[in-house]
Amino acid sequence: MKDPLGIAALAALVVVALAAMRLGWRHRVARSEASVGPIPAVPDAAALGDPTWGPAEATYVSTTAAGDWLDRVAAHDLGVRSRADVSIHPSGVLVARTGARDVFIPAAALRDVMRSPGIAGKVVGRDGLVVLRWELDGNGLDTGLRPRHAADRATLLDAVRPLITTAQPGPAGSDPDVSEERTR
């Protein structure tokens, strides 16, 4: 060992950096919980109904503030990337995740579905993600999913669209021209 004091200083610096990152994530979770509120609970099997599509394997990428795909929502494990099985039910979309809480998006909360090349920390290009835009207590959210099989992207879009009624207003600050552009 050439410089034990230097090694100790470097180790201390790494520990301080990791502690600061953990503290920053905790603050992001607290801010997200204050602005998002509680997420819908996953209904029991009877209330959920039989799936009209799926389950299909996917990667749950993250949930962000609608239209601001760099503002990851950390509350309720919504910012945790995980493997998932996505299924569409008459009552909504179920994202059953491995290693994180399941996410249920009620049909009444859905506002739009589109394709995108990326969202918060994941860029796949060529519209490889399916993004579900939904509203929770007046807050617009975008949830990004990357289906494992490319053919599932189009069928997922087609399965979600009937759940979205045209009478529903978009979230505050949403721009319908932007979502139309993203679906091309």
PyMOL commands that set and color helices and strands:
alter all, ss='L'
color gray80, all
select helices_A, chain A and resi 4-36+45-48+75-77+107-109+151-163+176-183
alter helices_A, ss='H'
color red, helices_A
select strands_A, chain A and resi 53-65+68-72+82-89+92-97+103-106+110-116+118-119+122-123+129-136+139-147
alter strands_A, ss='S'
color yellow, strands_A
deselect
rebuild
show_as cartoon
